[in-house]
Amino acid sequence: MSSREATGAGGDPYRLGYDRGARDRQPTAEHARGGLLSKRIIVGYGFWIFLLSDFVMFSAFFATYAVLVGQTAGGPSGRELFDLGNTAIQTACLLLSSFACGLAGIGAQTHRGSWFYGAMAATFILGAAFIGLEAREFAGLVARGAGPTRSAFLSAFFTLVGCHGLHVTAGLLWLLTMMAQVFAKGYRADILRRILCFSLFWHALDIIWVGIFTMVYLMGAAT
């Protein structure tokens, strides 16, 4: 057998054209998986940057509230207005909804429909309960003559807490959209990335609410 035949039969793996398809198929699949993972990381990182802009906005609202908390214009203060029992129930609802949202994310990643839909439904119910309690609180304050126009303190309060409530409402609408997309299109990679962004958004609302509960309600009821 000639040296050329020996090479062609399996001698030199480095010669041009040698089993190119076999050598390229595995790296291509690995690169594809790595590309999907990288895209998920990039999307998550980019959405965190967006959330940081939201944190900056809420920081301005917190600072405004801190400056105006004592400007009651002779009207009621937080100690006279706030019901910590109602707020504690709100807090429990939102924290439990965040836990349910985490379970929904796991269900989506594992393609377990009952887990995903059940956890998302629980997240929606708890989030809606939070909004309902907040709306009842606002309506009660307005009925007592403690609306946002009563004093600078109440203007800052309604702005800060109301803005958070609007974010939760937007999150509930987003949640329904994600459930509809999974139902219609399944667990596609782009939909899973959107679910990741929704989870980050919902958990961020929890972080902001902990700040509101501590600074506005706990400190306000104590002074």
MOPE-V374076 format. One record per run of one state. SS is the DSSP state (~ for helix, > for strand, _ for the rest). FROM is the first residue (numbers start at 1). LEN is the number of residues. If there is no record, write none. Layout:
ss:SS from:FROM len:LEN
ss:SS from:FROM len:LEN
This chain:
ss:_ from:1 len:2
ss:~ from:3 len:9
ss:_ from:12 len:8
ss:~ from:20 len:49
ss:_ from:69 len:9
ss:~ from:78 len:4
ss:_ from:82 len:2
ss:~ from:84 len:26
ss:_ from:110 len:3
ss:~ from:113 len:31
ss:_ from:144 len:8
ss:~ from:152 len:34
ss:_ from:186 len:3
ss:~ from:189 len:34
ss:_ from:223 len:1
